[in-house]
Amino acid sequence: MTQPLPETRPALLALHAEVRRRRERAALGGSDYRQACEEIAAIEVQIARIEQPQQDPPGAPAAPSPGA
């Protein structure tokens, strides 16, 4: 993958669908198939990053609760 991944979930999902279609057209086990699999994995990791709430690094003071 030569271009950076999109920043938004909808754009990532659209790219995910496009790359899945490319993987389905590729010969099983071929280099195009493997490349598409790697791109799908990278897209899925980026989607997970967006969906996960931001976490403080270990040892950082906890943020105050709203209304506290």
Stockholm file with secondary structure:
# STOCKHOLM 1.0

chainA/1-68         MTQPLPETRPALLALHAEVRRRRERAALGGSDYRQACEEIAAIEVQIARIEQPQQDPPGAPAAPSPGA
#=GR chainA/1-68 SS CCSCCCSSHHHHHHHHHHHHHHHHHSCTTSHHHHHHHHHHHHHHHHHHHHHSCCCCCTTCCCCCCTTC
#=GC SS_cons        CCSCCCSSHHHHHHHHHHHHHHHHHSCTTSHHHHHHHHHHHHHHHHHHHHHSCCCCCTTCCCCCCTTC
//
